[in-house]
Amino acid sequence: MTTTSAAERLTTTGVWYFTDTMAANEAAEFAGRIESLGYSTVWLPDTLGRDPFAHIAHLAGQTSTLTFATGIASIFHRHPGAMLQAANTLAEQSGDRFILGLGVSHAPIVSGVRKLDYSKPLTQMREYLAGMDESMYMAPPPANAAPRVLAALGPKMLALSGEAADGAHPYWTTPEHTAQAREILGPDKLLCVEQKVVLETDADKAREAGIGALGMYADLPNYRNNWKRLGFTEEEIESRDPRFIDAVVAWGDEDAVSARVQEHYDAGATHVCVQPVSTEGMGVMDWRVLDVFAPSA
């Protein structure tokens, strides 16, 4: 029987979402519903909640076709050898349904919360990937190694994504950034782009939901610097100017949101993972978004 690798399944739209507000059984039901809608992949973060690898092992055991990806696993939390062990174990035990998203996270979490050294994150990422490549793994390997994508925004990290990984996983970006990323990565690397979606035609309600989703992200230097590279001013970011919000959050009716997602594909994205944002507040899942984009619809 021919198996389809995780990388091959990325041609279908995916979902990016937090499950730390859900009980374990609720998260399993969530994954099962996403699978039934025909999505290829669900992306889960690594923050201060559940261990994403243990959580994905649980969810993969409750599903049969859905691929799981870390979006992203921080390199500062785990030794390169331990990261390789986790990735190989999940890829093997899930039947190649795992994608390893890696990133340098953010200084407030790494140095502020974890009390770890955040100096020279690009150098540390390069050395970390080399460390993974040099690590021993003595269990049965997966049929296919888990694809390795980096949380990359700036040109140097994007270049590293093309040189030492299978591609990139940009977050909080725009189709313009997707085009820039594709140019840096080259034609053959994975480019898995996250896009926040508000299915709402009222501009005030949609932007308010987008501002709520922006939350603490706006104060994180990695994102702010990238938005500035894209042409937004400090004042636009700080004031949550409509031009800025409209660029990073797709909102409107089904056609308007579909057009934004298509813009990413037209700009060179391999895969777009949509993140539903509800007008009812953070932590509320708007299933209408996922029903609209369901590949099986």
Secondary structure, 3 states (H helix, E strand, C coil): CCCCCHHHHCCCCEEECCCCCCCHHHHHHHHHHHHHCCCCEEEECCCCCCCHHHHHHHHHHCCCCCEEEECCEECCCCCHHHHHHHHHHHHHHHCCCEEEEEECCCHHHHHHHCCCCCCCHHHHHHHHHHHHHHCCCCCCCCCCCCCEEECCCCHHHHHHHHHHCCEECCCCCCHHHHHHHHHHHCCCCEEEEEEEEECCCCHHHHHHHHHHHHHHHHHCHHHHHHHHHCCCCHHHHHHCCHHHHHHHEEECCHHHHHHHHHHHHHHCCCEEEEEECCCCCCCCCCHHHHHHHCCCC
